[in-house]
Structures are given as structure tokens and as C-alpha cells.
């Protein structure tokens, strides 16, 4: 396993001295990381560490030297707990966060874990911050769980699920992808604001977003640079809310909405994955959601579908844009593998959850009726294989 600055691999016989210096003889480390103290190299029993499958060295790429360790334990069918320690000479440089983030990817992607826990001695804020930076959240508090160095210790447990990890890595990926460089900003400043009709990547997407201009209150969920929100506002909608989980997307959307003269009609917000749950019922009469539902974990997509059905008015219009269907055979022809028959990961990041038209229709069916399904293509694509669903709330469609 590698990161920008680190290598994470098995403990070797030649790691004894570094392990002794940075872990077993480092009293600062042992205040918060449970390990037997060794006063001298002669009394340090290192024999059981090399070759262990659950224990890994954290090494600096530039030197190959061990600066810390990370391990998983208490393994069950699809869950485990992790522990980690970094030599005090390497603290406050982000190495623990970097190592834990990569180790979580290994546990979820290679070991098949669904849930990973970690704990720290209550009051150890440095370890808490590492866990939070890696997307872990508070799980529970355990009073006087163990005695260490002669003192009864309380433990605070944090947890992250596979779904939480997928969502977090996606936000990080899209935050980077949607960041505007100085050159991008300069180009945007020179754009003719009257060319707002060119914002959509296809004519059919433009027509879909423009149709929401007839609505009174529209939500652009997963807005990116807010091209759909801008088109809806230009089309006449007086009140558009555009939200995204990636801060860079919202920053870009702000610049775009100002440039195209729609800032007064668009409210922008960077939101968490649970934001929809806080929205009052029947709040919007139009919702646009493009290139979102099939690039996130299936459970998250289902939650979004359910919650949008709750917050859309009875006569509202829900428009969903999706990528093309990629079959397992087609993926194999491209040297790709679909996990669980539908999920495509590239560089450890979920990039596609591939479903057929019929499978998406069935997924929508508890809450929506498909009014119509269109297919479209992005620029330079010769065949229209991407999907555009126009949905009606089921209870309204049945009236």
C-alpha cells in the first residue's frame, strides 16, 4: 500500500531497531498506544512481529524506514477494529491521517470489511482528530474498559462503514475535480453571460433544466457548477436552491451564478449527505439530479430517491440524469471489473453503479412513476446511451 509520502507493508526482520525507537521505547507513544515498553534492545522481544498478516509497518517513502505501525484486530465476518501508532518524532505532520485513510481503503476494498471501528483513550484529541479527518464518526463511550499503566482508562469508540467511506472518498474526488484553477477563473470572467444556453452538455439536458424554469421553487441536488440551476433561473424560476457536498463545487457554482447574472435567484449551500432529511416535506415543485445517483453507493442513492419523493410537491417534476449502462461483459472487454456485478471502482473510488433501464425504473417505482425516458449523448459521443428520466410522484400519478 502506498500514499503520497508513505509505504504500508509487512513488518520485516530488519525493522527491529526502528520499531524499538519509534514504538516500544517511545514513552510518549506508549501513553496512548497499548504496547509493552522495552528499556533496551536486548530486552525487546521482536520475534512475533515479522510476518504477521494483521500488523503493518508505516514507512517513509523516501527512506523506507519504519516510523509507525498500524494493525487490525477483533476481526469478525465483515468488521474489525484498527489501531495505530506513530513515533513521537514524526507527530504533527499528517502521517497518521495519511496512513489510516489508506488502511481503511485496504480493509474495505481488499478485506471485504463493511464496518471498521477505532478507539482512543478519552481525552486523546490528536487521535480523535485523525479519525474524524478519515471520515469516522462517534459510536459510543466505554467507561473504565481497561487498566493500562496502572490506571483505569475510558475508551471512546469511532466507526466508519463502507458506505460512509465511499461517500467520503467521492466527496474528496469531486472536490478536486471541480476545483477551478486561476486559468479557469480567468476564462469564466471572459465568458459572454448571454451564452447561458451553452452551459448544458447536451440539448436534451438543456431542455430538461429549462423545463424547470416554469416551476416556482426548484432544487438542483448535486449541482456541480450549477449549470442546471442557472438554466432553470434563466428560464423563469424565481427561487432555485443548488446544493453539493463538495465545497469546491459550491465555490465554482457561486462564480458561475454571478457571471451569468442569476445570483439573486439561486441559493447555494454546501451540504452533508444527510441534508435532505432536514428539508420540510413538499418543499419543492421541481428537482433536478444529474450524474449523481449512479456514482454513489446504492444505499445512499435509495435514500436520496426516497427523501426527494418526500420533499417534492404532489404535482412536482423530478428529473434524473444517469450514465450509460455498462454490462459485466462490456466491462471485462475494457479490462474492468464490476464489484457485485454493478459497481465500478477506479483507483479505489466508486465511479459507477451500473443498472439497466428496467432496474432503475424498478428502483424508482415505490415513490415515482416514470413519465418518460429519453436517451442522450455528451459531446463527441456518437450514440445516445445516457439516460434522462422524467418522474412523477407516485401518489399524484395515480390520481
N, C-alpha and C positions, 0 to 999 in steps of 0.2 A: 504494500500500500504506500502511495506517495501523495504528498501535498506540495504546495509551493516551496516549503522550506524543510520538510521532514520526510523521513522514511520510517514506516512502521512495519516491523518484521519480527521473526522469531528471535528469541534470546540465544546468543552464541557463547561458547566456552570462553572466547576472548573478551566478553563483556564484563567479566568479574570485577575488574578494577573500577570501571565506570559505574557499575551497579552499586558497588560499595560506597563510592564517593558521593554519588547523587541520590541514593535512596537509603540504604541500610545504615550509613554512618552520618547522614544528614539529619540532625536533630530537628531542624525547622520543618523538614518534610514529615518526619515521624510524629509531629504534633497533630497532624490532621490526616495522615495516611497510615493505616494499620500495617505495621511490618515490624519484625524483630530487629532491635538495634544491635549493631555489631561494632565493638570498640576498635578492633584491629582486623586486618585482612586475614590473619591466622585463624581467628575465631569465627570468621564469616563463612557460613555453610551455604555455598552457591550451587551445590551439586544437583539439586532438584529443579533448577530453573531452566537450563538449556533444553530445548526440545519440547517443552510444554506447548500444547496446542491452544491453550486458553490465555497464555501470557505473552505479551509482545513488547519489544523494545521500541522506544521513541528515539529516533536518531536525527541528528542534524545532517541534512543532505550534503553539505559542503565538507564535512569531516568524516561522516559515518559513525561518529561516537555516540554512545548511549547517553541521553540526558534525562530520560524518564522511562516509565513503564505504563502500560495500560492493559487491562485484562477484563474478561467477562467470567461470571460465575453464577451460581444458583440457577443453572440453566434448566428450563422446563421445555415443554413441547414447542412453544413458539415465543418464549420470553426469557429474559435473563437480566442480570444486574451487571453494571460495569463499575470499575474503579480505576483510578489513575493517579500518578504522582510524577511531579517534575522537580528535578534538583533545584534547590533554592537559588543557585547561581544563575538560573535561567528563568526566574519568575518575571512577571510583568512584561512579557514580550509576545503574548498571544499564542505561545506554543501549546498550552493545554487545550485551548479552544480549537486550534487547528487540528490537533490530534484526535480529540473527541469527535469532532464533526466528521472526520474521515473514518473513524472507527465505527460510528453509527451507520455509515453507508455500507461498510463491510458486513455488519450484523444484519442489516435489513436486506441487502442485495444478495449476499453470498451464503449467509447462515439461515436465511428464511425467517428471521425473527419478526414478530408482529408488534411486540411491546418491549421496551428497554427501560429499566429503572436505574437510578443512581442515587446515592445518599451522601450526606456530609454531616459532620458534627455541627449541630445547631450553633449558629454564630459565625461559621466559616464563610464569610461573604464572598471571598475570592472564588471558592468552588461553586457557590450558588450562581455567581455571575457567569462562570464558564458554562454551566448547564443551561442557563437562560439564553445565552448567546447562541447555543446549539439548538434552540427551539424546544427545550424541555420545560415542563410546567410543574407546579407544585402538585404533589399527590397526597402525602399525609405526613404527620408528625408522630414520632415514636419516642415516648419518654423513657429515659434510663434503659435503653435497649441493651447496652453492653457496658462492661467495665474495661477501660483501656488506660494504661499508665497509672493504675491505681485510682482512677476517677470514674464514677458512673457517668455515661455520656448519653445525651439525647441525640437522636438522628432525625434529620429532615429528608424526606424522600421526594425526588422529582421523577417524572416519567415522560416518555415520548412514544407515540405509536407510529407505525409505518405510515399511516395516513397523514399524521402531523408532520412527519419528516418529509414526505413527498411534497406536501403543501409548502413547507419552509424552503426546500431546495428550489421549488418552482418560483417562489417569490424572489429569491436571490438571483435566479437565472434571468427572469424577465426584468428585474430591476436593472441588471447590467445591460440587457438587450435594448431596453427602451430609454436608456440614458442618452441625452443629447450632448454631443461634443460642441466645442466652440464653433467648429465649422458648420455643424447642423444648425446652431442658433443663428449664425450669420446668414445662412441660406434661407431660414424661415423669415428673417427680417426683410428679405428681398422679395418674398412671395407676394404676388398680387392677391389681395384679400378677396377680390371678386371671383377668384377661381376656386371657390369652396366646393364646387361640384366635382372637382378633380380629386377630392380627398379620398373617396371610397375606392378600394382596389378593383371594383368591378361595377358595371352598370346596374346589375341586379341588386347588389348590396346598397348602392346609392338609392335606388328606388325604394328599397326596404326601409332604410333610415329616413328617407324623405316622407314616406307614408306616415311616420310618427309625428310629422310636423302638424298634422291635423288634430293631434291629441293635446290635452291641457296640461298633463303632468307626466313626464317621461323619465324612466331610469335607464341609463346606459351602464350596464353591470360588466365590469372588466373592461373599462373604457379605453385603455391604452392611451394614445394621444388625443382621444376624444373626437375622432373624426365623425363618428356616428352622431354623437351629441351635438356637434356643430351643425351637421346637416339637418337634424331634427329642429334645432333652434332656428336655422335659416329658413326652414320650411314652414315656420309659423308657430311652433310650440313655445309658449311663454315661460315654461318652467321645466328645466331639464336638470336632473341630478346625474352626475357622472362620477363613478367610483372605481377604484382599483386598489389592489393590495400592494402593488409595487410603488414605493414613493417616487421613483424616477418617472413612472408613467404619469402620475398626477402633476409632477413638475412640468413635464412636457405638455400635458393637456392644458395647463394654465397658460403657457406661452402660445399654444395654438389658438385657444379660445380668445385671447386678447388680440392676436394678429388678425383673426377672421371676424372680429367685431361682435362676438357672441358672449363675452364675459358677463354681461348683465343678465343673461338668461340661463347661464349654466352654473350650478353649484358643484364644486369639485371637492372630493373628500378621499383621503387615503384610509382604507378600512381594513379590519381584520376579517378572517374567514367566517366569523360568526356574526358579522354586521347585519345580515338580513333578518336575523332573529329579533333585532331591536326595532325593526321598522313596523309601524302600525299596519293592521290589516287593511286591504283595499285602498292603499295609498296612491297607487299609480294607475293610469289608464293605458299606458304603453311601456313595454320593457324591451330593450334590445340587448342581446347577449351573443356576441360573435367571437369565435375562436377561443372559447373558454371551456365549455362543458366536456369536450373530448380531449383536453390536455391537462386534466386534473384527475385525482383519484376518483374512482367510480362512486364511492360513498359520498364524497364531497359534492359531486355532480348531482346525485339524487337529492341531497339536502337542498341544493340551490333550486332545483326544479320544484320541489315541494314548497319551499318558502316563497318563491316568486308567485306561485299559484295562490298563496295566502295574501300577498300584498298587492296583487293586481285586482282592479275592479272587475265586476261581473262581465261587463261588456268590453274589457280591455283587450289589447293585442300584444301577444308575446312573440317576438321574432328571434329565432336562434340560428346562428351560422355555425356550420360544422365543416371539418376537413373531410377529405375523401375516405372511403372505406379501403382499408389495407388488409387483405386476407393473409392468413398464415403462409400460404403457398407463395403469394406475391412478395411477402416479407423475406421468405427464405431465398427467393431469386435475387434479392438485393443484399444477401448476406446479413439479414436482420433476423432477430428472434423476438416473437411476441410472448411475453410472460403471461401465463394463464390464458393463452390464446388470443389476447387482445391488447395487452399493454406493451408499448414500445418505449424502451429506455435507451437514451443516447448519453454516453459519458455519465451514467448514474442518475440522469434526470429524466423524469417521466415526460415524454414528448407527444404521446398519442395513446388514446384509448379507442381502439378501432371497433366500431359497431356497424352493422348493416342498417339500411333504411328501416327495415322492419323491426330491428331490435331497438332503434331509437323511438320509433312510433310506440312500441310496447312500453318503453321506459316512461314516455310522456303520459301514457294512457290513464293512469289513476287520477291525474289532475287536469290534463289538457286533451283536446281533440285537435287533430291535425286538420287545419282548414285547407292548406295546400303545401306542397313540397316542390321547390324549384332546385335546379342544379346550376351551378355557375363555375366559372374558372377565374383564377387570378391571372394577372398579366403574364404573357408568354406561355401560358398553359393552353394546349390545343383542344383539350376535351373538357367539357363541363362535368366534373365529377364531385365537386364540393357541394354541400347541401345547405339549403336555406328553408327552414321550417317556419310557417306562419301558424301560430297556435291560438286556439280559443279556450277560455276557461271551461272546463267540462260542464259545470252546472249551468252555465249560460248557454252553451251549445245545445243542451238538452231541452231548453225551454221552448 
